[in-house]
Amino acid sequence: MARLAILEFPDPRLRLQSQPVEAFDEALHQLVADLFETMYARSSLGLSAPQADFQRQVIACDASGTGQAQRVFINPEIIASGTPGYVQETCLSVPGRKGLVKRPTRLSVRAQDTSGQPFTAHLQGLEAVCLRHEIDHLHGILFIDRLWLLRRLGIRARTYLQQRRAG
């Protein structure tokens, strides 16, 4: 296993659309293992392949943060969602930033496992929020895109200023 480098906002690769997984091979299994290792090393609850510059529809989640509730979603498709609520979110690709995001706290999704077998999952609470956040990454959407306009503009301005100072 290896710890993967995480792309950070405003890297344009974070805005790319991920492609469906077609080959359920050893390379996919290795990617999933690396996503989990990276996720735990960075104390995160979820990580999508595009955040590590793999433009494939692969998500690793563990809402427990302990390794006891690992879930893998390949080629996920939301089939139903419940009433949304506001949750405080952060993201490895937008370090040092947080904000209130409106997300469903119940979610039904159709996906495939690492063997290519289809399954349906019904998630609640933090698991649903985590998966929805990661599905956004597959479509080039960051949590900051879902913030109130002024908060979003403030984050972009601070990020731009930090880059100018560093570069």
Secondary structure, DSSP 8 states (H G I E B T S, - for coil): --------TT-GGGGS--B-----SHHHHHHHHHHHHHHHHTT-SEEEGGGGT--B-EEEE-TTSSSSS-EEEEEEEEEEE--EEEEEE--TTSTT--EEEEEESEEEEEEE-TTS-EEEEEEEHHHHHHHHHHHHHHTT--GGGGS-HHHHHHHHHHHHHHHHHH-
